[in-house]
């Protein structure tokens, strides 16, 4: 593993002192690791991988690529593998780069829209309308048993659409 640490530092074009500062150890410690005098601690492995974008499998075992693919490289691979258009690419790139709360809102919107489209082509059974109204009853008006019964009926209908 010591040679791979040296290869990372060399690829990043960093001095031992600068690399050590980046991962939270001294330049002397980096020197000792690279020369095989000191073994890498688990925490140092994790820090190297996270701070430098190193593929942990490569660092530990020498297999795979030295660095994790950048998001652009990963998206480019998807583009090629699935024959995506540039518009598809832009949509995926914007989605994955959005904050988690925005992605959650978009996911909910897509699910609700898909359900509305699915329902638009089918008349809603009267029983479903009645059961949906039952769900709007207050907790005082609807027992747990009634709610469970209503949910079971709705689940059966929704699964058969």
N, C-alpha and C positions, 0 to 999 in steps of 0.2 A: 504494500500500500504506500510505502514511503516514496517509491518512484512516481506513483500517480499523483501524490501531493506536489512533488517537484514539477511534474508535467502541467498541473493546473496552474501553479504559480507562474510558470514560464509562459503558458498560453495567455494568461492575464497580463503578462509583462509587468509583474510586480516584484519589488525587492522583498526579501524575507521579512524585514521590519514592517513594510506596508501590508503585506499579506497577513502577518501576525496580528497587526492592529485591526484589520478587517474581521478576523475570526476570533479575536479576544485572547490571543496569546502573544508571547514575546517573539521577536525575530530569532533569538537564540533557540527557543523551543521549536520553531519552524525548522531551523537548521538541524536540530537533533532528530526531528521526525524524518526529515528528508534523508538523513544519513542512517536511519534505522536504529538509532540509539534509544529512541523513545517510541512507544506504541501510541497510536491515535486513540484518544478516549472517545467513547460513544457520543458524548456531547459535542466534541470537536468535529466529529464526522457530520453530525446533524447541522452544525453551524456552517461548515464548508459547503454543504449541499444547498442550504437555504440562501446563504449570502452570495454564493458564486454561481448559482444555477447549475450545480454539478449533479449528474445522474448518480444517485447513491449506489446503484448496482455496479456502475463502472468503477467508482471509488473503492468499493469493498472487494470486488471480484475481477475487475478488469474487463467485464463484458458489457456490450452495448456502446452507446455514444458517451463521450466525456461529459457533454453538457445536455441538459434537458432541452427538448425542442422549445423554441420561443413560441408564443401564441401564433405569430404570423406563420411560422413553419408548420405548426399543427393545422392551422386553417388551410394552408396551401395543400397539405396532404389530403385533407377532406375534399377540397375542391377537385383534386385530381381523381381521388378514389371514387367519388360519387358523381363525377361529371357535373359539378355545380356551375351555375352561371355566376357572373360577377355580382349580380343583384342578390343571389342566394348568399354568396360570400359576405357581402356587406351586411345583410340582415343578421347572419350568424355572428359576425364580428361585433356588431353593435349590441346584440343580446348578451354575449358572454362578457363584454366589457362593462355592462351596466351594473350598478350596485345591486346586491341581493334583493333589496326591497322593491326595486323597479322590476327586476326579473319576476318576482312573485306576482306583482300587479299584472304584468304582461301574460304570465301563465294563466292567471285567473280569467283574464279577458278572453284568451284563446279558448279555454275550456267552456266558458259561458257561451261564447259565440258558436262554437261547434254544437253544443247542446241545442241552442236556439235554431240553428240551421236544420238539425236533425228533426226537431219537433215541428218545424214549419211545414214539412211535407206530410205530416200525419195529424189527423184529427185527435184531439185530446179526449180520452174517454171521460164520461161524466163522473165516474168513480174517482178518477185522478183529481178532478177539480174539487170534488167533495173532500177528499183526503188532504189536499193542499190547504183547503180552508180549515180543516181540523188541526193542522199544524200551527195555524195562527191563533188557536185558542190559548188563553193564558194558562200558566201552571195551575192555577186554582181550578180551571175548568177541565183540564186534561190530566188524567191519572197517568202514572208511569206505564201501566198496563195498556191503556189506550194508545199512548204514544208509541210503545213497542209494536203493537198490532198495526198501527198506521204505517210505521216505518217498514215493517215486513211486507205489507201489501205494496207500498211504493217501490221497494227494492225489486220485487217480483215483476212489476210492470216495467220499470226502467231497464231491467235486464232483458226483457223481451222486445224492446223497441228495435 
